[in-house]
Amino acid sequence: MSNLCFFCLIVVIFTVSQGIFISRKFIAKLEFDDKFSNNELLGEYNSKSLIECGIICQRERRCSLFGYNTRLKKCRIHHKAFTSGTSNQAGWRYMYYQYLPVDCKDLHDCGNTNSGVYEIYPLGARSIRVYCDMMTQGGGWTVIQKRVSGSLSFNRNWAEYKNGFGDPEQNMWIGNDVIHQLTKNKDSHLYVSITTQNGTKLYQLYYQFNVSSETEKFKIFLSGDSTGTLGDSMVNTALTWENQSGMYFSTPDNDNDNWENNCAAFHNGGGWWFNNCHQAFLNGPWTPVEWKYPWNPPFEYGTSVYGTLMMVRRG
């Protein structure tokens, strides 16, 4: 991006197409001011404003550049930036777009193949920093939970689990609002892994994963088959009353489980989709003897857990 862009007009336009949120950040291409061309032209339209012109471009998926003339109230959309055949005409301002990635799969599909911290836009114009795993099973995974030590307490209240907390490179929960946006209206996969003290990594892959909005208390849905070396302790458990699919999220200050008491408070804090109560609980107290059933079987206590990880990816 040229240094001029620091002084450019930025217009962010959001549309919803078939239930999928799409966003593009349009940035002024100042060298095209007061010029126009028929090169790569997709169409010319009457338009009331720059924003309306941007929406016209947004609807035409081949459009990556649009021009608006405030004097003529005209909109011209182009497949890409024109490089020849320009004519002078006062009043034109051209904008090109930068795609705002919603998740790590968007970034991966655009050619980012190195794992690390990136910015994504699942909530709209506000970016969030996330860790993207670009290697595991084809890459494009957005990390939603990560624990590598007990330095960060997961004994948090409802608001903190809603908004997220921690460092994407260390210990973190991405936030229930973000998890909802990442998984709504999509066939999302959930990848869970636990690394043991001796370095062994076990994983479980769920092929259907969704989390509802806060109005539905961030209810979790897990369906279909799951595969892996860790085993399924969330859905097809030995005890049906601990099946966590279809359960609401609970925290010590917001009890939504099926137990007569508060599972989150009873198990020393930590938000989760408790039933009555659980066989899987990755946000439990890091103190090994107090961390009961992080993933049972094979982990009855947290004594051999070195790290945990939860990642999502659109199917």
BADOTI-121927 format. One record per residue (C-alpha): residue in one letter; residue number from 1; y, z, x. Coordinates in Angstrom, 1 decimal. Layout:
BADOTI-121927
R  volum  bakol      c2      c3      c1
R      a    NUM       Y       Z       X
...
//
This chain:
BADOTI-121927
R  volum  bakol      c2      c3      c1
R      m      1     0.0     0.0     0.0
R      s      2     3.4    -0.9     1.4
R      n      3     6.0     1.8     2.1
R      l      4     8.1     0.3    -0.7
R      c      5     5.7     1.8    -3.2
R      f      6     7.1     5.2    -2.5
R      f      7    10.2     4.1    -4.3
R      c      8     8.5     1.9    -6.9
R      l      9     8.5     2.4   -10.6
R      i     10     5.1     3.7   -11.7
R      v     11     3.8     3.2   -15.2
R      v     12     0.5     4.7   -16.3
R      i     13    -1.1     3.2   -19.4
R      f     14    -4.2     4.6   -21.1
R      t     15    -6.4     2.9   -23.7
R      v     16    -9.7     3.7   -25.3
R      s     17   -12.2     0.9   -25.6
R      q     18   -15.6     1.5   -27.2
R      g     19   -15.2     5.2   -26.6
R      i     20   -14.7     4.8   -22.9
R      f     21   -11.4     6.0   -21.3
R      i     22    -9.7     3.4   -19.1
R      s     23    -6.6     3.9   -17.1
R      r     24    -4.5     1.8   -14.8
R      k     25    -1.5     2.8   -12.7
R      f     26     0.9    -0.1   -12.6
R      i     27     3.3    -0.2    -9.6
R      a     28     6.3    -2.4    -9.3
R      k     29     6.0    -5.4    -7.0
R      l     30     9.6    -5.6    -5.9
R      e     31     9.4    -8.8    -3.9
R      f     32     8.8   -10.6    -7.3
R      d     33    12.0    -9.4    -8.9
R      d     34    13.9   -12.2   -10.7
R      k     35    11.1   -14.7   -10.0
R      f     36     8.3   -16.2   -12.0
R      s     37     5.4   -18.6   -11.5
R      n     38     2.7   -20.4   -13.5
R      n     39     0.2   -19.7   -10.7
R      e     40    -2.7   -17.6   -12.0
R      l     41    -1.0   -17.3   -15.4
R      l     42    -3.1   -16.1   -18.2
R      g     43    -0.5   -16.2   -20.9
R      e     44     3.1   -15.6   -22.0
R      y     45     4.0   -13.4   -25.0
R      n     46     7.0   -12.0   -26.9
R      s     47     7.2    -8.3   -26.1
R      k     48     9.5    -5.4   -27.0
R      s     49     9.1    -3.4   -23.8
R      l     50     7.6    -3.1   -20.4
R      i     51     5.0    -0.7   -21.7
R      e     52     4.0    -3.1   -24.5
R      c     53     3.6    -5.8   -21.9
R      g     54     1.5    -3.5   -19.8
R      i     55    -0.8    -2.9   -22.8
R      i     56    -1.2    -6.6   -23.3
R      c     57    -2.3    -6.9   -19.6
R      q     58    -4.6    -3.9   -20.1
R      r     59    -6.4    -5.6   -23.0
R      e     60    -7.0    -8.7   -20.9
R      r     61    -9.5    -7.5   -18.3
R      r     62    -8.8   -10.4   -16.0
R      c     63    -5.1    -9.3   -15.7
R      s     64    -4.1    -7.6   -12.6
R      l     65    -0.4    -8.4   -12.6
R      f     66     2.2    -8.6   -15.4
R      g     67     5.9    -9.5   -15.5
R      y     68     8.4    -8.4   -18.1
R      n     69    11.9    -9.8   -18.6
R      t     70    14.3    -7.3   -20.3
R      r     71    16.8   -10.0   -21.2
R      l     72    14.4   -12.5   -22.7
R      k     73    11.9    -9.9   -24.1
R      k     74     9.1   -11.9   -22.6
R      c     75     5.8   -10.8   -21.1
R      r     76     3.8   -12.9   -18.6
R      i     77     0.3   -11.8   -17.5
R      h     78    -1.5   -13.1   -14.4
R      h     79    -5.0   -13.0   -13.1
R      k     80    -3.7   -12.0    -9.7
R      a     81    -0.5   -12.0    -7.7
R      f     82     0.9   -15.5    -7.4
R      t     83     1.6   -16.9    -3.9
R      s     84     3.2   -20.2    -4.6
R      g     85     5.3   -22.2    -7.1
R      t     86     7.9   -19.5    -7.8
R      s     87    11.1   -20.2    -9.7
R      n     88    14.2   -18.0    -9.9
R      q     89    15.1   -16.4   -13.2
R      a     90    17.1   -13.2   -13.6
R      g     91    15.6   -10.2   -15.4
R      w     92    11.9   -10.4   -14.3
R      r     93    10.2    -7.3   -13.0
R      y     94     6.5    -7.6   -12.0
R      m     95     3.9    -4.8   -11.9
R      y     96     0.4    -4.8   -10.3
R      y     97    -2.2    -2.2   -11.1
R      q     98    -4.3     0.3    -9.2
R      y     99    -7.4     1.4   -11.0
R      l    100    -7.6     5.2   -11.6
R      p    101   -11.2     6.2   -11.0
R      v    102   -12.6     8.4   -13.7
R      d    103   -15.5     9.6   -11.6
R      c    104   -17.4     9.1    -8.3
R      k    105   -19.4     6.2    -9.7
R      d    106   -16.2     4.3   -10.2
R      l    107   -15.3     4.9    -6.5
R      h    108   -18.8     4.0    -5.4
R      d    109   -18.7     0.7    -7.4
R      c    110   -15.4    -0.1    -5.7
R      g    111   -17.1     0.1    -2.3
R      n    112   -16.6     3.7    -1.2
R      t    113   -19.9     4.6     0.4
R      n    114   -19.0     7.7     2.5
R      s    115   -19.7    11.1     0.9
R      g    116   -16.7    13.4     0.9
R      v    117   -13.7    14.7    -1.1
R      y    118   -11.9    12.2    -3.3
R      e    119    -9.4    12.2    -6.1
R      i    120   -10.5    11.2    -9.6
R      y    121    -8.8    11.1   -13.0
R      p    122   -11.2    12.2   -15.7
R      l    123    -8.4    14.1   -17.6
R      g    124    -5.8    11.3   -17.6
R      a    125    -2.8    11.0   -15.3
R      r    126    -3.5    14.3   -13.5
R      s    127    -5.9    13.9   -10.5
R      i    128    -8.5    16.4    -9.4
R      r    129   -10.2    16.8    -6.0
R      v    130   -14.0    16.5    -6.2
R      y    131   -16.8    16.0    -3.8
R      c    132   -18.6    12.7    -4.2
R      d    133   -22.2    12.3    -3.0
R      m    134   -22.5     8.6    -2.1
R      m    135   -26.0     8.8    -0.6
R      t    136   -28.4    10.6    -2.9
R      q    137   -30.5     8.2    -5.1
R      g    138   -28.0     5.3    -4.9
R      g    139   -24.8     7.4    -4.7
R      g    140   -21.9     7.7    -7.1
R      w    141   -22.6    11.4    -7.9
R      t    142   -19.7    13.7    -8.9
R      v    143   -20.5    17.3    -7.8
R      i    144   -19.7    19.7   -10.6
R      q    145   -21.2    22.9    -9.1
R      k    146   -21.8    23.9    -5.5
R      r    147   -22.7    27.1    -3.7
R      v    148   -23.3    27.5     0.0
R      s    149   -22.4    31.2     0.4
R      g    150   -21.4    34.3    -1.5
R      s    151   -17.8    34.2    -0.4
R      l    152   -16.6    33.1    -3.8
R      s    153   -17.4    35.1    -6.9
R      f    154   -18.7    33.3    -9.9
R      n    155   -18.2    36.3   -12.1
R      r    156   -15.3    34.6   -14.0
R      n    157   -13.9    34.5   -17.4
R      w    158   -13.8    31.8   -20.0
R      a    159   -10.5    30.3   -19.0
R      e    160   -11.6    30.0   -15.3
R      y    161   -14.8    28.3   -16.2
R      k    162   -12.9    26.0   -18.5
R      n    163   -10.4    25.0   -15.9
R      g    164   -12.6    25.2   -12.8
R      f    165   -12.3    27.1    -9.5
R      g    166   -13.2    27.0    -5.8
R      d    167   -13.1    24.4    -3.0
R      p    168   -15.0    21.1    -3.5
R      e    169   -16.2    21.3     0.1
R      q    170   -17.6    24.8    -0.2
R      n    171   -18.2    26.9    -3.4
R      m    172   -16.9    25.5    -6.7
R      w    173   -17.2    24.9   -10.4
R      i    174   -15.4    21.8   -11.5
R      g    175   -14.4    23.1   -14.9
R      n    176   -16.0    22.7   -18.3
R      d    177   -13.2    20.4   -19.6
R      v    178   -13.9    18.0   -16.7
R      i    179   -17.7    18.2   -17.3
R      h    180   -17.1    17.3   -20.9
R      q    181   -14.9    14.3   -20.0
R      l    182   -17.4    13.1   -17.4
R      t    183   -20.3    13.1   -19.8
R      k    184   -19.0    12.4   -23.3
R      n    185   -19.9     9.0   -24.8
R      k    186   -22.0     8.2   -21.8
R      d    187   -25.7     8.3   -20.9
R      s    188   -25.1    10.7   -18.0
R      h    189   -27.7    12.0   -15.5
R      l    190   -27.8    15.6   -14.2
R      y    191   -29.1    16.2   -10.7
R      v    192   -29.8    19.8    -9.7
R      s    193   -30.9    20.9    -6.3
R      i    194   -31.7    24.2    -4.6
R      t    195   -31.9    24.5    -0.8
R      t    196   -34.1    27.3     0.5
R      q    197   -33.4    29.6     3.4
R      n    198   -35.8    27.6     5.6
R      g    199   -33.9    24.3     4.8
R      t    200   -36.3    22.9     2.2
R      k    201   -34.4    21.0    -0.6
R      l    202   -35.9    20.9    -4.1
R      y    203   -34.4    18.8    -6.9
R      q    204   -34.7    18.0   -10.6
R      l    205   -33.2    15.0   -12.2
R      y    206   -32.4    15.0   -16.0
R      y    207   -31.8    11.6   -17.4
R      q    208   -29.8    12.6   -20.5
R      f    209   -27.0    15.2   -20.0
R      n    210   -23.9    15.8   -22.1
R      v    211   -21.5    18.7   -22.6
R      s    212   -19.4    18.9   -25.7
R      s    213   -15.7    19.9   -25.9
R      e    214   -14.3    23.4   -26.1
R      t    215   -14.1    23.3   -29.9
R      e    216   -17.9    23.2   -29.8
R      k    217   -18.0    25.9   -27.1
R      f    218   -19.0    23.4   -24.4
R      k    219   -22.5    23.0   -25.8
R      i    220   -25.1    21.4   -23.5
R      f    221   -27.5    18.7   -24.4
R      l    222   -30.5    17.8   -22.2
R      s    223   -33.0    15.3   -23.5
R      g    224   -35.6    12.9   -22.3
R      d    225   -37.9    13.3   -19.3
R      s    226   -36.9    14.9   -16.1
R      t    227   -38.4    14.4   -12.7
R      g    228   -38.3    16.1    -9.3
R      t    229   -39.8    18.7    -7.0
R      l    230   -37.9    21.7    -8.4
R      g    231   -39.5    21.7   -11.9
R      d    232   -37.9    21.9   -15.3
R      s    233   -36.6    25.4   -16.1
R      m    234   -33.9    24.4   -18.5
R      v    235   -35.7    22.5   -21.3
R      n    236   -39.5    22.5   -21.2
R      t    237   -39.8    26.2   -20.2
R      a    238   -42.9    28.3   -20.8
R      l    239   -40.8    30.4   -23.2
R      t    240   -39.3    28.3   -25.9
R      w    241   -36.6    30.8   -26.7
R      e    242   -35.1    30.2   -23.3
R      n    243   -34.7    26.5   -23.8
R      q    244   -31.1    25.9   -22.8
R      s    245   -30.5    22.5   -24.4
R      g    246   -28.3    22.8   -27.4
R      m    247   -26.9    26.2   -26.3
R      y    248   -23.2    27.1   -26.1
R      f    249   -21.5    28.2   -22.9
R      s    250   -21.0    31.9   -22.5
R      t    251   -19.0    34.1   -20.1
R      p    252   -18.6    37.9   -19.9
R      d    253   -15.6    37.7   -22.1
R      n    254   -16.9    35.1   -24.5
R      d    255   -20.4    35.7   -25.8
R      n    256   -22.1    32.7   -27.5
R      d    257   -25.8    33.3   -26.7
R      n    258   -28.7    34.1   -29.0
R      w    259   -29.3    37.6   -27.6
R      e    260   -28.1    40.7   -29.4
R      n    261   -26.1    41.6   -26.3
R      n    262   -24.1    39.5   -23.8
R      c    263   -26.4    37.7   -21.3
R      a    264   -23.5    36.9   -19.0
R      a    265   -22.3    40.5   -18.8
R      f    266   -25.8    41.9   -18.6
R      h    267   -26.7    39.7   -15.6
R      n    268   -23.7    40.8   -13.6
R      g    269   -21.3    38.0   -14.7
R      g    270   -21.3    34.3   -14.3
R      g    271   -20.8    31.6   -17.0
R      w    272   -23.8    29.6   -18.2
R      w    273   -25.6    28.1   -21.2
R      f    274   -27.6    31.2   -22.0
R      n    275   -30.2    31.3   -24.8
R      n    276   -32.0    34.6   -25.0
R      c    277   -31.4    34.7   -22.0
R      h    278   -32.5    32.2   -19.3
R      q    279   -35.0    30.8   -16.8
R      a    280   -32.3    28.9   -15.0
R      f    281   -28.9    30.4   -14.0
R      l    282   -27.3    28.8   -11.0
R      n    283   -24.0    30.8   -11.4
R      g    284   -25.6    34.2   -11.0
R      p    285   -24.6    37.0    -8.6
R      w    286   -25.1    35.9    -5.0
R      t    287   -26.6    39.3    -4.1
R      p    288   -30.3    38.3    -3.9
R      v    289   -31.9    41.2    -5.7
R      e    290   -29.4    41.1    -8.5
R      w    291   -29.7    37.3    -9.0
R      k    292   -32.6    37.1   -11.4
R      y    293   -34.2    33.8   -12.4
R      p    294   -31.8    31.4   -10.6
R      w    295   -34.5    28.8   -11.4
R      n    296   -37.9    30.2   -12.5
R      p    297   -40.3    29.0   -11.4
R      p    298   -40.3    28.8    -8.4
R      f    299   -37.3    31.1    -7.8
R      e    300   -37.7    34.5    -9.6
R      y    301   -34.9    36.0    -7.5
R      g    302   -32.2    34.6    -5.3
R      t    303   -33.8    36.0    -2.1
R      s    304   -34.8    32.6    -0.7
R      v    305   -31.9    30.6    -2.1
R      y    306   -29.6    29.2     0.5
R      g    307   -27.5    26.8    -1.6
R      t    308   -27.2    25.2    -5.1
R      l    309   -25.9    21.9    -6.3
R      m    310   -25.2    20.2    -9.6
R      m    311   -24.1    16.6    -9.8
R      v    312   -23.5    14.1   -12.6
R      r    313   -23.5    10.3   -12.8
R      r    314   -23.1     7.8   -15.6
R      g    315   -26.3     5.9   -16.3
//
